[in-house]
Amino acid sequence: MLKERRMKQITVSDEYGNKYRLEYTKNSIVRMEKAGFSLEKLSESPVTQTTLLVQGAFVAHHANTKPDTIDKIYASLKNKEGFLKKLIEMYTEHSDKLVEEGNADWEANW
């Protein structure tokens, strides 16, 4: 049986002390990419791409969180640069996991 590796998570709090567990999943990444997210576009359109990156981290566990709430939480963070670096690391790790080679045996049948 293949043991699934736990992906990285970050916990942040809002002004009322409510905790939010941020994580990327296949579904959240697909949703982000459909909305236009691309790491390669981060320097071209940093505001849009950063917004999608941050909002995408809420999808897995807090999909119904309003964008205004997410914006307030992000605005309250002390180390935004460090936070964004961690989100990029989490996104990249999960994206890589989705396309890495597994141990399943298969052969083409055509």
Z-matrix of the N, CA and C atoms (Angstrom, degrees):
N
C 1 1.452
C 2 1.528 1 108.78
N 3 1.320 2 115.87 1 133.08
C 4 1.457 3 122.03 2 -179.60
C 5 1.522 4 109.18 3 -80.23
N 6 1.308 5 116.79 4 125.11
C 7 1.450 6 121.57 5 179.51
C 8 1.521 7 108.90 6 -88.58
N 9 1.323 8 116.41 7 124.58
C 10 1.453 9 120.33 8 -178.81
C 11 1.523 10 109.98 9 -81.02
N 12 1.303 11 114.99 10 132.75
C 13 1.449 12 122.13 11 -179.67
C 14 1.529 13 109.21 12 -81.31
N 15 1.304 14 117.57 13 137.62
C 16 1.463 15 123.15 14 179.76
C 17 1.514 16 109.44 15 -75.36
N 18 1.311 17 116.51 16 131.44
C 19 1.453 18 121.16 17 180.00
C 20 1.536 19 109.55 18 -82.94
N 21 1.308 20 114.85 19 159.09
C 22 1.464 21 120.63 20 -179.21
C 23 1.524 22 110.88 21 -69.30
N 24 1.317 23 114.48 22 149.56
C 25 1.458 24 121.80 23 178.94
C 26 1.521 25 109.30 24 -137.29
N 27 1.313 26 115.29 25 156.82
C 28 1.464 27 122.71 26 173.82
C 29 1.522 28 106.46 27 -128.46
N 30 1.316 29 116.85 28 141.82
C 31 1.459 30 120.83 29 174.15
C 32 1.524 31 108.78 30 -112.96
N 33 1.328 32 115.49 31 130.29
C 34 1.466 33 121.69 32 176.27
C 35 1.524 34 107.84 33 -126.19
N 36 1.312 35 115.85 34 162.14
C 37 1.465 36 120.87 35 179.41
C 38 1.515 37 110.09 36 -125.13
N 39 1.340 38 114.76 37 151.45
C 40 1.459 39 118.65 38 174.63
C 41 1.528 40 109.14 39 -91.60
N 42 1.307 41 115.89 40 -175.70
C 43 1.465 42 120.97 41 -176.90
C 44 1.524 43 113.65 42 -64.58
N 45 1.324 44 117.53 43 -17.46
C 46 1.460 45 122.19 44 -179.55
C 47 1.524 46 112.73 45 -98.01
N 48 1.332 47 116.26 46 0.25
C 49 1.452 48 120.48 47 -179.99
C 50 1.521 49 114.56 48 89.87
N 51 1.338 50 117.23 49 2.85
C 52 1.468 51 120.52 50 176.24
C 53 1.523 52 108.63 51 -69.08
N 54 1.314 53 115.80 52 133.68
C 55 1.467 54 120.87 53 -177.64
C 56 1.526 55 110.65 54 -96.68
N 57 1.324 56 114.79 55 143.40
C 58 1.460 57 122.73 56 178.99
C 59 1.525 58 108.18 57 -126.98
N 60 1.324 59 115.82 58 126.27
C 61 1.466 60 121.41 59 179.47
C 62 1.526 61 107.78 60 -96.88
N 63 1.320 62 115.68 61 115.60
C 64 1.454 63 121.61 62 -176.26
C 65 1.520 64 110.28 63 -100.10
N 66 1.325 65 115.06 64 135.46
C 67 1.456 66 121.11 65 -177.47
C 68 1.521 67 107.82 66 -162.90
N 69 1.318 68 116.44 67 154.32
C 70 1.459 69 120.77 68 174.22
C 71 1.522 70 109.25 69 -107.15
N 72 1.317 71 115.36 70 140.92
C 73 1.449 72 123.08 71 174.99
C 74 1.522 73 107.26 72 -128.54
N 75 1.298 74 116.26 73 172.63
C 76 1.462 75 119.95 74 177.21
C 77 1.529 76 109.87 75 -56.23
N 78 1.323 77 116.96 76 -45.71
C 79 1.464 78 120.53 77 -178.71
C 80 1.522 79 112.62 78 -63.86
N 81 1.322 80 117.17 79 -40.54
C 82 1.461 81 118.64 80 -179.77
C 83 1.527 82 111.06 81 -68.62
N 84 1.330 83 116.67 82 -35.97
C 85 1.464 84 120.44 83 178.53
C 86 1.523 85 110.54 84 -68.07
N 87 1.317 86 117.34 85 -42.60
C 88 1.474 87 120.32 86 176.79
C 89 1.522 88 109.75 87 -59.82
N 90 1.309 89 116.63 88 -44.54
C 91 1.472 90 121.12 89 179.65
C 92 1.527 91 110.89 90 -61.68
N 93 1.321 92 116.94 91 -42.62
C 94 1.470 93 121.14 92 178.55
C 95 1.523 94 110.96 93 -62.30
N 96 1.325 95 115.87 94 -46.24
C 97 1.462 96 120.10 95 -177.67
C 98 1.529 97 111.10 96 -66.33
N 99 1.328 98 117.92 97 -36.79
C 100 1.466 99 120.76 98 175.68
C 101 1.525 100 111.54 99 -64.03
N 102 1.334 101 115.52 100 -30.69
C 103 1.473 102 120.58 101 178.18
C 104 1.529 103 112.10 102 -80.45
N 105 1.351 104 116.66 103 -7.34
C 106 1.461 105 120.06 104 176.21
C 107 1.510 106 115.50 105 110.28
N 108 1.335 107 117.91 106 7.63
C 109 1.462 108 118.96 107 -179.24
C 110 1.517 109 111.77 108 -71.62
N 111 1.329 110 114.73 109 138.93
C 112 1.458 111 122.73 110 174.12
C 113 1.517 112 108.25 111 -156.09
N 114 1.326 113 116.99 112 127.67
C 115 1.468 114 120.04 113 177.84
C 116 1.520 115 111.12 114 -58.75
N 117 1.341 116 116.61 115 -34.42
C 118 1.461 117 120.85 116 -178.97
C 119 1.534 118 111.76 117 -65.11
N 120 1.318 119 117.55 118 -25.48
C 121 1.470 120 121.62 119 -179.14
C 122 1.533 121 112.71 120 -89.48
N 123 1.315 122 117.05 121 -0.54
C 124 1.466 123 120.88 122 -174.86
C 125 1.524 124 112.72 123 -57.48
N 126 1.334 125 117.60 124 -40.21
C 127 1.469 126 119.39 125 -179.64
C 128 1.530 127 111.66 126 -80.18
N 129 1.335 128 117.86 127 -24.76
C 130 1.461 129 121.66 128 179.33
C 131 1.525 130 112.46 129 -74.50
N 132 1.313 131 116.00 130 -42.73
C 133 1.468 132 121.32 131 -179.14
C 134 1.523 133 109.20 132 -136.58
N 135 1.339 134 115.30 133 72.94
C 136 1.469 135 119.63 134 -173.03
C 137 1.527 136 114.78 135 -62.27
N 138 1.308 137 118.83 136 -35.64
C 139 1.466 138 120.01 137 -178.10
C 140 1.528 139 110.31 138 -68.30
N 141 1.323 140 117.03 139 -48.56
C 142 1.459 141 120.93 140 -179.92
C 143 1.518 142 111.25 141 -64.18
N 144 1.324 143 116.86 142 -47.19
C 145 1.461 144 120.46 143 -176.55
C 146 1.523 145 111.72 144 -67.97
N 147 1.321 146 117.43 145 -39.46
C 148 1.471 147 120.87 146 177.27
C 149 1.523 148 110.12 147 -63.59
N 150 1.330 149 116.36 148 -42.06
C 151 1.464 150 120.29 149 178.32
C 152 1.520 151 110.82 150 -59.96
N 153 1.337 152 117.12 151 -45.55
C 154 1.470 153 120.74 152 179.23
C 155 1.526 154 111.78 153 -65.64
N 156 1.329 155 116.89 154 -38.70
C 157 1.467 156 121.49 155 178.74
C 158 1.529 157 110.77 156 -62.42
N 159 1.326 158 116.17 157 -46.57
C 160 1.468 159 120.88 158 -178.65
C 161 1.525 160 110.42 159 -68.75
N 162 1.320 161 117.52 160 -48.24
C 163 1.465 162 120.24 161 -179.36
C 164 1.528 163 111.00 162 -62.16
N 165 1.325 164 117.19 163 -37.42
C 166 1.457 165 121.12 164 179.85
C 167 1.513 166 113.12 165 -62.70
N 168 1.323 167 117.31 166 -29.65
C 169 1.460 168 121.34 167 179.84
C 170 1.526 169 112.05 168 -69.78
N 171 1.323 170 117.39 169 -20.25
C 172 1.465 171 121.91 170 179.44
C 173 1.529 172 112.56 171 -85.31
N 174 1.332 173 117.69 172 -19.74
C 175 1.463 174 121.92 173 -170.88
C 176 1.520 175 113.35 174 -59.86
N 177 1.312 176 118.73 175 -43.50
C 178 1.468 177 121.42 176 -173.71
C 179 1.533 178 113.07 177 -58.97
N 180 1.321 179 117.50 178 -41.51
C 181 1.464 180 120.29 179 -173.95
C 182 1.529 181 114.09 180 -119.55
N 183 1.328 182 116.76 181 -12.82
C 184 1.469 183 120.07 182 -175.57
C 185 1.528 184 109.97 183 -142.33
N 186 1.318 185 116.56 184 51.93
C 187 1.467 186 121.95 185 -173.71
C 188 1.518 187 113.75 186 -61.46
N 189 1.307 188 117.32 187 -25.41
C 190 1.467 189 120.07 188 -177.77
C 191 1.518 190 113.97 189 -92.15
N 192 1.318 191 116.94 190 7.67
C 193 1.465 192 120.30 191 178.71
C 194 1.522 193 109.00 192 -69.36
N 195 1.312 194 116.14 193 130.06
C 196 1.463 195 121.02 194 -177.55
C 197 1.526 196 110.66 195 -69.40
N 198 1.330 197 116.51 196 144.38
C 199 1.473 198 119.99 197 177.83
C 200 1.530 199 113.20 198 -54.46
N 201 1.329 200 117.90 199 -36.06
C 202 1.469 201 120.31 200 178.75
C 203 1.526 202 111.10 201 -63.36
N 204 1.324 203 116.71 202 -38.56
C 205 1.462 204 120.99 203 178.16
C 206 1.521 205 110.01 204 -65.59
N 207 1.334 206 116.43 205 -44.02
C 208 1.465 207 120.54 206 178.26
C 209 1.521 208 110.30 207 -61.91
N 210 1.330 209 117.20 208 -42.75
C 211 1.469 210 121.37 209 178.63
C 212 1.531 211 111.43 210 -60.69
N 213 1.336 212 117.18 211 -41.08
C 214 1.466 213 121.00 212 178.99
C 215 1.522 214 110.90 213 -65.30
N 216 1.325 215 116.65 214 -42.73
C 217 1.468 216 120.39 215 178.85
C 218 1.519 217 109.64 216 -62.34
N 219 1.328 218 116.82 217 -46.50
C 220 1.469 219 120.84 218 179.53
C 221 1.529 220 110.80 219 -61.57
N 222 1.325 221 117.21 220 -43.82
C 223 1.470 222 121.41 221 -179.46
C 224 1.528 223 111.59 222 -61.90
N 225 1.330 224 116.91 223 -29.89
C 226 1.470 225 120.14 224 -177.04
C 227 1.534 226 113.29 225 -82.06
N 228 1.317 227 117.69 226 -9.86
C 229 1.464 228 120.48 227 -177.63
C 230 1.518 229 111.10 228 -68.84
N 231 1.309 230 116.12 229 138.32
C 232 1.471 231 121.88 230 -178.96
C 233 1.526 232 112.17 231 -78.41
N 234 1.323 233 117.85 232 -38.93
C 235 1.460 234 121.99 233 -175.19
C 236 1.530 235 109.24 234 -118.65
N 237 1.330 236 116.08 235 74.73
C 238 1.462 237 120.64 236 -177.18
C 239 1.525 238 111.83 237 -62.00
N 240 1.313 239 117.37 238 -40.17
C 241 1.468 240 120.90 239 -179.23
C 242 1.528 241 110.91 240 -61.10
N 243 1.317 242 117.16 241 -46.12
C 244 1.462 243 121.39 242 177.97
C 245 1.522 244 111.67 243 -64.70
N 246 1.319 245 116.24 244 -39.74
C 247 1.462 246 121.70 245 178.22
C 248 1.527 247 110.44 246 -61.53
N 249 1.329 248 116.63 247 -47.17
C 250 1.467 249 120.65 248 -179.65
C 251 1.525 250 111.59 249 -64.60
N 252 1.327 251 116.78 250 -38.48
C 253 1.464 252 119.94 251 177.08
C 254 1.522 253 110.73 252 -60.47
N 255 1.328 254 116.86 253 -41.87
C 256 1.465 255 120.99 254 178.61
C 257 1.532 256 111.12 255 -66.14
N 258 1.334 257 117.32 256 -40.88
C 259 1.457 258 119.73 257 177.91
C 260 1.525 259 111.03 258 -63.00
N 261 1.324 260 116.47 259 -42.31
C 262 1.466 261 120.43 260 178.10
C 263 1.522 262 110.07 261 -62.00
N 264 1.325 263 116.74 262 -42.31
C 265 1.465 264 121.45 263 177.86
C 266 1.530 265 110.31 264 -61.24
N 267 1.331 266 116.71 265 -44.82
C 268 1.461 267 121.25 266 -179.98
C 269 1.530 268 110.78 267 -64.21
N 270 1.324 269 116.65 268 -45.11
C 271 1.460 270 121.73 269 179.79
C 272 1.526 271 110.59 270 -61.07
N 273 1.330 272 115.76 271 -47.75
C 274 1.465 273 121.34 272 -178.48
C 275 1.527 274 110.71 273 -63.00
N 276 1.321 275 116.57 274 -44.30
C 277 1.465 276 120.34 275 -179.99
C 278 1.522 277 110.93 276 -59.94
N 279 1.324 278 116.40 277 -44.75
C 280 1.462 279 118.62 278 -178.16
C 281 1.531 280 110.77 279 -70.79
N 282 1.312 281 117.86 280 -40.42
C 283 1.471 282 121.09 281 177.82
C 284 1.520 283 110.39 282 -60.28
N 285 1.330 284 116.47 283 -44.67
C 286 1.461 285 120.95 284 179.03
C 287 1.523 286 111.06 285 -62.31
N 288 1.318 287 116.71 286 -39.32
C 289 1.468 288 121.65 287 -179.62
C 290 1.527 289 110.31 288 -62.18
N 291 1.316 290 116.86 289 -35.35
C 292 1.460 291 120.46 290 -177.85
C 293 1.521 292 112.95 291 -69.05
N 294 1.339 293 117.23 292 -23.77
C 295 1.465 294 119.54 293 -177.46
C 296 1.520 295 113.83 294 -114.36
N 297 1.338 296 118.42 295 -0.86
C 298 1.463 297 120.02 296 -178.79
C 299 1.526 298 110.74 297 -70.57
N 300 1.296 299 114.54 298 157.57
C 301 1.457 300 120.07 299 179.20
C 302 1.521 301 109.95 300 -71.23
N 303 1.304 302 114.67 301 137.75
C 304 1.460 303 120.47 302 177.82
C 305 1.511 304 110.48 303 -102.53
N 306 1.306 305 116.20 304 -167.22
C 307 1.452 306 119.83 305 -178.90
C 308 1.531 307 111.94 306 -108.28
N 309 1.333 308 117.89 307 12.89
C 310 1.456 309 120.09 308 -179.96
C 311 1.530 310 110.10 309 -76.00
N 312 1.318 311 116.07 310 138.30
C 313 1.459 312 121.10 311 174.98
C 314 1.519 313 108.85 312 -88.80
N 315 1.317 314 116.16 313 133.74
C 316 1.446 315 119.74 314 177.53
C 317 1.518 316 108.39 315 -153.52
N 318 1.305 317 114.82 316 161.40
C 319 1.456 318 118.69 317 174.93
C 320 1.524 319 107.32 318 -144.62
N 321 1.314 320 114.71 319 149.14
C 322 1.460 321 120.01 320 178.05
C 323 1.513 322 109.37 321 -71.10
N 324 1.304 323 114.88 322 145.16
C 325 1.463 324 120.06 323 -179.55
C 326 1.520 325 108.48 324 -131.81
N 327 1.341 326 113.72 325 70.90
C 328 1.469 327 117.64 326 176.47
C 329 1.472 328 112.05 327 -139.69
